Amino acid sequence: MTDYQPLAIHDQQPKPASLQTQAHQAQVRKQLPLSEPKSFENARRGFIATLEPMQIPHQHADRMVFDLTQFEFLKDDSPETVNPSLWRQAQLNAQHHGLFEVVDGIYQVRSFDIANMTLVRGETGWIIIDPLTCTESARAALALANDRLGHREVVAVIHTHSHVDHFAGIFGVTTQEAVSAGRVPIIAPKDFVQEALNENVLAGNVMGRRATYMYGSLLTPSPTGFVTTGLGAALALGTTGFIVPTDIIETNEETRVVDGITIEFQLTMGSEAPAEMVFYFPQYKALCMSEITSHHLHNIYTPRGAQVRDALAWSNQIQESIDRFGSRLEVEFASHHWPTWGQTDAVQYLKQQRDLYRYIHDQTLRLANLGYGPDDIAEAIELPDSLAQEFHCRDYYGTVKHNAKAVYVKYLGFFDGNPAHLNEHPPLARAIRYVEFMGGGDAILARCQPYFEAGDYRWVAEVLNHVITAQVDHLPARALLADAYEQMGYQAESGPWRNFYLCGALELRSGLPKGSRYGPSAGMAEGMPLTNIFEAMAVRLNGPKAAQHPLSINLKLTDGSPVLIEIENGVLHAQFDQADDTAPLTIESTESDFKALMLGLKDPVEMVTSGTIKLIGEAQTLITFRSLLDQFERRFPIVTPMPAIAHNAD
């Protein structure tokens, strides 16, 4: 992957907030009741204990997977380099960590990761809801609960939905052996396995790269750098795993009794996640809203990349929760942030969250039906004060602007109807022409400077993006574009927007970060069904090359059914329970070793030499097959240009 010359050292340094940014922050302070105490009271309520210091080490590497000691600066008043509203959310996320009582019998460990882990006291052990992103953070959360509340074995795990921060820490609370033996059921919504692996494997590399921007993992915590994700204090970066659930909630109204605790389930498919559910505990009069409601506006489209979500279904499903559980609940809690206590307050909160997504949905389609395109719509929609003045409706994670565009795309797709946008040149070709038309990079830079000084950073970014795409080594243009992104980041109320802008500035100033080749972790791969492994391989197949090399391979699994692997027309097919006597090669292996071979988790020559896998027939066929699978670079460019795509096979 191409690397670029970094800027001079003095141009790499963070800049102070401009006068325009300072004026913007002053306006935010004027518009919002930032001293409102209720959120802080609820975030503190029920506190039991935490780790001191708040650090969770990696189990294999010499680093922390999670470290809140870096956020001491949040004790200060908001600086001019952070939107004051986002600073308030950052304080709520980072300064309220540890074990909390929701009600007697339900506890949460918050800010050990981006998400919460909830523990429900059953008759004999813990029912765990959402074991976080990684083994280390989940293990630390469980250990804290056992230390302060008395040791209890984990007797069940509930995955609320198919996003990685809610299931990949599974090995921190249980084992594959305990699940396989039936001692620890794993309960999940319909389609959980397929949706979890589709999101985290099929598009895993590009999502992962964009997630480094969205979650600010490349930034140093500071008033000019990372302050929060909005959704949580930070994302834990540790050891991930996957276990296939054993109990699937298939229909919309199912009840389970788990270790003496009754749980009423409601499926909320296709809203915040493709596979998701909420549930109610009658004994505790407590409603878990999963990630359907949070203390912010969530993403109808997430900037890291994912399927566009259905805002109408989202709103309707919150209404269904109100209808089914609203009259019976005394506390509402969720997979992020802090609970809402009291039936009146909880239902009011749910209604406002319901109307938040419905308002964006309805107003986007109203303006679309009047003939407006997505950019005009996004610029025009503003929430009514009854929502905008509520902090749990603010843009800390999703934003009204990009969510409105997502609603447009959900119904109408990327095309706005203007034929000029139907078949535009790709970015590099477009940039070269723009720069030529505007008189070259130097002339454009000179014209941008007054706009920058006037605070029109959006325009500076749009214009200079063309210069950088066409002339990446135009260092003065890169420096000014980085400065523009930085001021836009300082002003952003959304944590992800701030992180995207500041990571963009970092890439422009310092060049690409060092990276490695992408692949699922060993823990994820071990738990993935073989069907999903083949789907991931098919995405890696270089179609133009593969079209020139049709082939077939028999996979003889010593612990499973045979599979016929075929490449036809540049497409990979895996035919289960089939074999081809004319195939030039048979691979004999266990399922686990075949996964390791195909995902590059072990050296193939060593596997063959040691007899871990056996090749019967033409070994060259395997060499050819592996050569057709692209290797994905984790740290590809985002704000600096990608190389042009090669259209012909080598």
C-alpha positions in Angstrom: 0.0 0.0 0.0 1.3 3.5 -0.9 2.8 5.5 1.9 3.1 9.3 1.8 5.7 11.8 3.0 4.6 13.3 6.3 4.5 17.1 6.8 7.2 18.9 8.5 7.3 18.4 12.3 5.9 21.9 13.1 3.0 21.3 10.7 2.1 18.0 12.4 1.3 19.6 15.7 -2.3 20.3 16.9 -3.5 23.9 16.4 -5.5 25.9 18.9 -9.2 26.6 18.4 -9.7 29.4 15.9 -11.8 32.5 16.7 -14.6 31.0 14.6 -14.5 27.7 16.6 -14.4 29.6 19.9 -17.6 31.5 18.8 -19.2 28.2 17.8 -18.5 26.8 21.3 -19.9 29.9 22.9 -23.1 29.5 21.0 -23.4 25.9 22.1 -23.0 27.0 25.8 -25.8 29.5 25.2 -28.2 27.1 23.6 -28.1 24.2 25.9 -28.6 23.8 29.7 -25.2 22.1 30.2 -25.4 22.3 34.0 -28.5 20.2 34.1 -27.7 17.6 36.9 -30.1 14.7 36.2 -27.9 12.8 33.8 -25.0 12.9 36.3 -27.2 11.8 39.1 -28.5 8.8 37.2 -25.0 7.9 35.9 -23.7 7.9 39.6 -26.8 6.1 41.1 -26.2 2.7 42.5 -22.4 2.8 42.4 -20.7 -0.1 44.3 -17.0 -0.2 43.2 -14.5 0.1 40.4 -10.9 -0.8 39.5 -8.2 1.5 40.8 -6.5 2.4 38.6 -9.1 1.9 35.8 -6.8 -0.2 33.6 -7.4 -3.6 32.0 -4.2 -5.3 30.6 -4.1 -7.5 27.5 -3.7 -11.2 28.3 -1.0 -11.8 25.7 0.5 -8.4 24.7 2.4 -5.8 26.8 -0.3 -3.2 26.6 -3.7 -2.2 28.0 -6.9 -3.1 26.2 -8.7 -0.3 28.1 -7.3 2.6 30.1 -9.3 5.4 31.6 -6.4 6.8 33.5 -5.6 8.8 30.3 -8.8 10.8 30.7 -8.0 12.8 33.9 -8.2 16.0 31.8 -12.0 15.5 31.6 -12.2 16.8 35.2 -11.5 20.2 33.9 -14.0 22.7 32.3 -14.5 22.2 28.6 -11.7 23.7 26.5 -12.3 25.6 23.3 -11.0 22.6 21.3 -14.0 20.4 22.2 -17.7 21.1 21.7 -19.0 21.8 25.2 -22.0 19.4 24.7 -19.7 16.6 23.7 -17.4 17.3 26.6 -20.4 16.8 28.9 -21.1 13.4 27.3 -17.4 12.5 27.6 -17.5 13.2 31.3 -20.6 11.0 31.7 -19.0 8.1 29.9 -15.5 8.2 31.3 -16.0 9.4 34.9 -18.7 6.9 35.8 -17.1 3.5 35.6 -17.4 0.3 37.6 -20.0 -1.9 39.1 -23.5 -0.4 39.7 -26.8 -1.7 41.1 -29.8 -1.2 38.7 -32.1 -2.8 41.2 -31.5 -5.5 43.8 -30.7 -8.5 41.6 -29.6 -6.6 38.4 -26.2 -5.1 38.2 -24.1 -3.4 35.4 -20.4 -3.0 34.8 -20.1 0.3 32.9 -17.1 1.8 31.1 -15.0 -1.3 31.1 -15.5 -1.2 27.4 -17.6 0.8 25.0 -20.7 -1.2 26.1 -22.2 -2.3 29.4 -22.1 -5.9 30.8 -25.2 -6.6 32.8 -25.4 -9.4 35.4 -28.8 -10.7 36.6 -28.8 -12.8 39.8 -30.5 -16.1 39.2 -31.3 -18.7 41.8 -27.9 -20.3 41.5 -25.7 -18.1 39.3 -25.2 -15.1 37.0 -27.1 -14.5 33.8 -24.8 -12.4 31.8 -26.2 -9.9 29.2 -23.7 -8.8 26.6 -20.1 -9.9 27.5 -18.5 -6.9 25.8 -15.9 -6.7 23.0 -13.0 -8.7 24.3 -12.1 -11.4 26.7 -10.0 -9.2 29.0 -12.7 -6.6 29.7 -15.5 -9.2 30.2 -13.3 -11.2 32.5 -12.4 -8.1 34.6 -16.1 -7.1 34.8 -17.1 -10.5 36.0 -14.3 -10.6 38.5 -15.3 -7.2 40.0 -18.9 -8.4 40.4 -17.9 -11.7 42.0 -15.5 -9.9 44.3 -18.1 -7.3 45.5 -21.3 -9.3 45.3 -20.1 -12.8 46.1 -18.9 -15.4 43.7 -21.5 -17.0 41.5 -21.0 -19.2 38.4 -22.2 -18.0 35.1 -25.3 -20.1 34.2 -26.4 -18.3 31.0 -25.4 -15.7 28.5 -27.8 -13.4 26.5 -26.5 -11.6 23.4 -28.9 -8.7 22.8 -27.8 -8.2 19.2 -25.3 -8.9 16.4 -22.7 -6.1 17.0 -19.2 -7.2 18.1 -19.1 -5.1 21.3 -21.9 -7.3 22.7 -20.6 -10.8 22.1 -16.9 -11.0 21.2 -15.8 -11.1 24.9 -17.7 -14.4 25.4 -14.5 -16.3 26.5 -14.2 -13.9 29.4 -17.3 -15.3 31.0 -17.6 -18.9 29.8 -16.0 -21.5 27.6 -16.9 -23.5 24.5 -16.8 -26.7 26.7 -19.4 -25.3 29.2 -21.7 -24.3 26.3 -21.2 -27.6 24.4 -22.0 -29.5 27.6 -25.2 -27.6 28.0 -24.2 -26.0 31.3 -24.3 -22.5 29.9 -27.0 -21.8 27.3 -26.4 -18.8 25.0 -29.6 -17.0 24.1 -29.7 -14.8 21.0 -32.2 -13.3 18.5 -33.1 -14.9 15.2 -30.5 -14.6 12.5 -27.8 -13.7 15.1 -25.0 -15.9 13.7 -25.4 -14.9 10.1 -25.7 -11.2 10.8 -22.9 -11.1 13.3 -20.5 -12.8 10.9 -21.7 -11.0 7.8 -20.9 -7.7 9.5 -17.6 -8.6 11.1 -16.2 -10.9 8.5 -17.5 -10.3 5.0 -16.9 -6.5 5.2 -14.7 -6.8 8.3 -11.5 -5.2 6.9 -13.1 -2.1 5.5 -15.3 -1.7 8.6 -12.3 -2.2 10.8 -10.3 0.4 9.0 -13.1 2.9 9.1 -13.7 2.0 12.8 -10.2 3.2 13.6 -11.4 6.6 12.5 -14.9 6.4 14.0 -13.7 5.3 17.4 -10.5 7.4 17.4 -8.2 4.5 18.2 -5.4 6.3 16.4 -5.7 9.4 18.5 -4.1 10.2 21.8 -6.6 11.1 24.6 -6.3 14.9 25.1 -8.4 18.1 24.7 -7.0 18.3 21.1 -7.4 14.6 20.5 -9.7 11.8 21.5 -12.3 12.6 24.2 -15.0 10.0 23.7 -16.9 7.8 21.2 -20.2 9.2 22.4 -21.6 5.7 22.7 -19.1 4.9 25.5 -15.8 6.1 26.9 -13.6 4.1 24.5 -13.5 0.8 22.7 -11.6 -2.0 24.3 -9.0 -3.6 22.0 -8.3 -7.1 23.1 -8.8 -10.8 22.4 -12.1 -11.6 20.6 -14.0 -14.9 20.3 -17.2 -16.4 19.1 -19.5 -19.2 20.3 -22.6 -20.2 18.3 -25.7 -19.6 20.4 -27.7 -22.6 21.6 -31.1 -21.0 22.2 -32.6 -18.8 19.5 -35.5 -16.5 20.1 -37.4 -17.1 16.8 -40.7 -15.3 17.3 -41.7 -11.9 18.6 -43.3 -13.0 21.9 -41.4 -15.7 23.6 -40.7 -16.3 27.3 -37.9 -18.2 28.9 -37.3 -19.1 32.6 -33.5 -19.0 33.1 -32.2 -20.1 36.5 -35.5 -19.2 38.0 -35.8 -15.8 36.3 -38.6 -15.2 33.9 -37.7 -13.2 30.8 -40.2 -11.9 28.2 -38.6 -11.3 24.8 -39.5 -8.9 22.0 -37.7 -9.1 18.7 -36.6 -5.8 17.2 -35.2 -7.0 13.9 -33.7 -4.6 11.4 -33.6 -1.6 13.6 -30.4 -0.7 15.4 -29.0 -4.1 14.3 -30.3 -6.6 11.7 -30.7 -9.2 14.6 -31.7 -7.7 17.9 -34.1 -8.1 20.8 -35.3 -6.4 24.0 -36.7 -8.1 27.0 -38.5 -7.6 30.3 -37.9 -9.1 33.8 -41.3 -9.3 35.6 -39.7 -10.1 39.0 -37.6 -6.9 38.8 -40.1 -4.8 36.8 -37.1 -4.0 34.6 -36.9 -3.5 30.9 -33.7 -4.1 29.0 -33.8 -2.0 25.8 -30.6 -3.5 24.3 -29.2 -0.7 22.0 -32.6 0.4 20.7 -32.5 3.4 23.1 -29.4 5.2 24.4 -28.6 8.5 25.9 -28.0 10.1 22.5 -29.2 10.0 18.9 -28.0 6.7 17.5 -26.9 5.9 14.0 -29.5 5.1 11.3 -26.3 4.8 9.2 -23.1 4.2 11.0 -20.0 6.1 9.6 -17.8 3.0 10.0 -20.1 1.3 7.4 -23.0 -1.1 7.9 -26.4 -1.8 6.4 -28.7 1.3 6.5 -31.1 0.8 9.4 -34.9 1.2 9.3 -35.8 4.3 11.2 -39.6 3.6 10.9 -39.2 0.1 12.3 -36.9 1.5 15.0 -39.6 3.9 16.1 -42.4 1.4 15.9 -40.5 -1.2 17.9 -40.0 1.4 20.7 -43.7 1.9 20.6 -44.3 -1.8 20.9 -42.0 -1.9 24.0 -44.1 0.9 25.5 -47.3 -1.0 24.7 -46.1 -4.3 26.1 -44.0 -3.2 29.1 -44.6 0.5 29.8 -47.3 0.1 32.4 -45.3 -2.6 34.2 -41.8 -1.2 34.3 -40.1 0.7 37.1 -36.6 0.9 35.5 -35.3 0.9 32.0 -31.7 0.0 31.3 -29.7 -0.7 28.1 -26.5 -2.0 26.6 -24.9 1.5 26.8 -25.0 4.4 29.2 -27.1 4.5 32.4 -30.6 3.5 33.4 -33.8 5.6 33.7 -35.7 5.0 37.0 -39.4 5.5 37.6 -42.3 4.5 35.4 -43.2 8.0 34.4 -39.6 9.1 33.6 -38.8 5.9 31.8 -41.9 6.0 29.6 -41.3 9.6 28.8 -37.7 8.8 27.8 -39.0 6.0 25.6 -41.5 8.2 23.9 -38.9 10.9 23.1 -36.6 8.2 21.7 -39.4 6.9 19.6 -40.2 10.3 18.2 -36.6 11.1 17.6 -36.2 8.4 14.9 -39.8 8.9 13.6 -39.3 12.7 13.2 -36.1 12.2 11.1 -37.8 9.5 9.1 -41.0 11.4 8.3 -39.4 14.8 7.6 -36.8 13.3 5.3 -39.5 11.7 3.2 -41.7 14.8 3.3 -38.9 16.8 1.8 -37.9 14.1 -0.6 -41.5 14.0 -1.9 -41.3 17.7 -2.4 -38.4 17.1 -4.7 -35.3 17.8 -2.5 -32.2 15.7 -2.6 -30.3 14.2 0.3 -27.8 17.1 0.8 -30.5 19.7 0.9 -32.6 17.6 3.2 -29.8 17.0 5.6 -29.1 20.7 5.8 -32.7 21.6 6.4 -33.9 19.2 9.1 -33.7 20.4 12.7 -35.3 18.7 15.7 -38.1 20.5 17.5 -37.0 22.0 20.8 -39.0 19.4 22.7 -36.4 16.9 21.4 -33.4 19.0 20.8 -33.2 20.3 24.4 -33.1 16.7 25.7 -29.5 15.5 26.1 -30.5 11.9 25.3 -31.6 13.1 21.8 -28.4 15.0 21.0 -25.9 14.2 18.2 -23.3 12.5 20.4 -23.1 9.4 18.2 -25.4 9.6 15.2 -26.3 13.0 13.8 -29.5 14.4 12.3 -27.6 15.2 9.1 -26.2 11.9 8.2 -29.2 10.0 9.6 -31.5 12.0 7.3 -29.3 11.0 4.3 -29.6 7.4 5.5 -33.4 7.5 5.4 -33.1 8.9 1.9 -30.8 6.0 0.8 -33.1 3.4 2.5 -36.0 4.4 0.4 -34.4 5.9 -2.7 -30.8 4.7 -2.9 -27.6 6.7 -3.6 -28.9 8.4 -6.8 -30.8 11.6 -6.3 -32.4 11.7 -9.8 -30.0 14.2 -11.3 -28.4 12.5 -14.4 -25.2 14.4 -13.7 -24.7 12.1 -10.7 -25.5 8.9 -12.5 -22.1 8.1 -14.0 -19.6 10.5 -12.5 -15.9 10.0 -13.0 -14.2 8.1 -10.1 -12.5 10.3 -7.5 -9.0 10.4 -9.0 -10.2 11.3 -12.5 -12.6 13.8 -11.1 -10.0 15.4 -8.9 -7.5 15.8 -11.8 -10.1 17.6 -13.9 -11.2 19.8 -11.0 -7.6 20.9 -10.2 -6.9 21.6 -13.9 -10.1 23.7 -14.2 -9.4 25.7 -11.1 -5.9 26.6 -12.2 -3.7 24.1 -10.3 -2.9 23.3 -6.7 -1.1 26.5 -5.9 -3.9 28.7 -7.2 -6.5 26.7 -5.4 -4.6 26.9 -2.1 -4.4 30.7 -2.4 -8.1 30.9 -3.0 -8.8 28.7 0.0 -6.9 30.7 2.5 -9.5 33.5 2.9 -12.3 30.9 3.3 -10.3 29.2 6.0 -9.7 32.5 7.8 -13.4 33.2 7.6 -14.2 29.8 9.2 -15.8 28.2 6.1 -13.9 24.9 6.8 -16.5 22.8 5.0 -15.7 24.5 1.7 -12.0 24.4 2.3 -12.2 20.7 2.9 -14.3 20.0 -0.2 -12.0 22.0 -2.5 -8.7 20.8 -1.1 -9.8 17.2 -1.1 -9.6 17.4 -4.9 -6.0 18.8 -4.7 -4.9 16.1 -2.3 -6.5 13.3 -4.4 -4.8 14.6 -7.6 -1.5 15.8 -6.0 -0.9 14.1 -2.7 2.6 15.5 -2.3 1.3 19.1 -2.4 2.3 19.6 1.2 0.9 23.1 1.8 -2.5 21.9 0.6 -2.3 18.9 2.9 -1.4 21.1 5.8 -4.3 23.5 5.3 -6.7 20.6 4.7 -5.6 19.0 8.0 -6.1 22.3 9.8 -9.6 22.6 8.3 -10.5 19.0 9.4 -9.1 19.8 12.9 -11.4 22.8 13.4 -14.4 20.8 12.1 -13.5 18.2 14.7 -13.2 20.7 17.5 -16.7 22.0 16.7 -18.4 18.5 16.2 -21.0 17.5 18.8 -20.8 13.9 17.5 -18.0 11.8 18.9 -17.6 9.8 15.7 -17.5 13.0 13.6 -14.9 14.5 15.8 -12.8 11.3 15.6 -13.2 11.1 11.8 -12.1 14.7 11.3 -9.1 14.4 13.7 -8.0 11.1 12.3 -8.2 12.6 8.8 -6.0 15.4 10.0 -3.5 12.9 11.5 -3.3 10.9 8.3 -2.7 14.1 6.3 0.0 15.3 8.7 1.8 12.1 9.6 1.1 9.6 6.8 -0.4 6.2 7.0 -0.1 4.3 10.3 1.7 1.0 10.2 -0.6 -1.9 9.7 -0.8 -5.6 9.0 -2.8 -8.0 6.9 -6.5 -8.5 7.9 -7.9 -11.8 9.0 -10.4 -13.0 11.7 -8.9 -13.6 15.1 -8.2 -17.2 16.0 -11.0 -17.1 18.6 -13.5 -15.8 16.1 -12.4 -18.3 13.4 -12.7 -21.3 15.7 -16.3 -20.5 16.5 -17.4 -19.6 12.9 -19.4 -22.1 11.0 -17.6 -23.4 7.9 -20.3 -22.0 5.7 -19.3 -18.5 6.9 -15.6 -19.3 6.3 -16.4 -20.0 2.6 -18.4 -16.8 2.3 -15.4 -14.9 3.7 -13.1 -16.7 1.2 -15.5 -15.8 -1.7 -15.2 -12.1 -0.8 -11.4 -12.4 -1.0 -11.4 -14.1 -4.4 -9.9 -11.9 -7.1 -12.6 -12.3 -9.7 -10.6 -11.2 -12.8 -7.8 -13.7 -12.0 -10.1 -16.4 -10.9 -12.1 -16.2 -14.1 -8.9 -17.4 -15.9 -8.4 -20.4 -13.5 -11.5 -22.6 -13.1 -10.8 -25.4 -10.7 -12.2 -27.9 -8.2 -11.0 -29.3 -4.9 -12.4 -32.0 -2.7 -12.3 -31.2 1.0 -12.4 -34.4 3.0 -13.1 -33.4 6.7 -12.0 -36.1 9.2 -14.6 -34.7 11.6 -17.3 -33.6 9.3 -19.1 -33.9 5.9 -17.2 -33.6 2.6 -17.2 -30.3 0.7 -16.7 -29.7 -3.0 -14.9 -26.4 -3.6 -15.3 -25.0 -7.1 -14.3 -21.8 -8.9 -16.5 -21.1 -12.0 -16.9 -17.8 -13.8 -14.7 -16.0 -11.3 -17.0 -17.1 -8.4 -16.2 -19.4 -5.5 -18.8 -22.1 -4.6 -18.8 -24.5 -1.7 -21.1 -27.5 -2.2 -21.6 -29.4 1.1 -22.0 -33.1 1.1 -20.6 -33.4 -2.4 -17.4 -34.6 -4.0 -16.0 -34.8 -7.6 -14.0 -37.8 -8.6 -12.4 -35.8 -11.4 -11.1 -33.1 -9.0 -7.3 -32.9 -9.3 -6.8 -32.4 -5.6 -8.3 -33.7 -2.3 -7.5 -32.0 1.0 -7.8 -34.2 4.1 -8.0 -32.2 7.3 -10.0 -31.4 10.4 -12.4 -28.5 10.1 -10.3 -26.5 12.5 -7.0 -27.1 10.6 -8.7 -26.2 7.3 -9.9 -22.9 8.7 -6.3 -22.2 9.9 -5.0 -23.1 6.4 -7.4 -20.8 4.5 -7.3 -17.9 6.9 -3.5 -17.9 7.2 -3.5 -18.6 10.9 -0.8 -21.3 10.4 2.1 -21.8 7.9 0.8 -24.1 5.0 4.1 -25.7 4.3 4.5 -26.6 7.9 1.0 -28.0 8.0 1.7 -30.2 5.0 5.1 -31.3 6.2 3.8 -32.2 9.7 0.9 -34.2 8.3 -1.6 -31.8 9.9 -3.3 -31.7 6.5 -2.9 -34.2 3.7 -2.8 -33.4 0.0 -3.9 -36.2 -2.3 -3.3 -35.3 -6.0 -1.9 -32.2 -7.5 -0.5 -29.9 -4.8 -0.1 -27.1 -7.4 -3.9 -26.8 -7.4 -3.8 -25.6 -3.8 -1.0 -23.2 -4.6 -3.1 -21.8 -7.5 -6.2 -21.6 -5.3 -4.5 -19.6 -2.5 -2.9 -17.3 -5.1 -6.4 -16.2 -6.2 -7.3 -15.0 -2.7 -6.5 -11.3 -2.1 -4.8 -10.3 1.1 -6.5 -7.2 2.7 -4.3 -4.5 4.2 -5.8 -3.2 7.4 -4.5 0.4 7.2 -5.4 1.5 3.6 -5.6 5.2 2.9 -8.8 7.1 3.7 -8.2 10.8 3.2 -5.1 10.3 0.9 -5.7 8.6 -2.5 -5.9 4.9 -3.1 -4.0 3.5 -6.2 -6.1 3.1 -9.3 -7.9 -0.2 -9.5 -6.3 -2.7 -12.0 -9.1 -3.8 -14.3 -7.2 -6.7 -16.0 -6.0 -9.9 -14.4 -2.2 -10.3 -14.1 
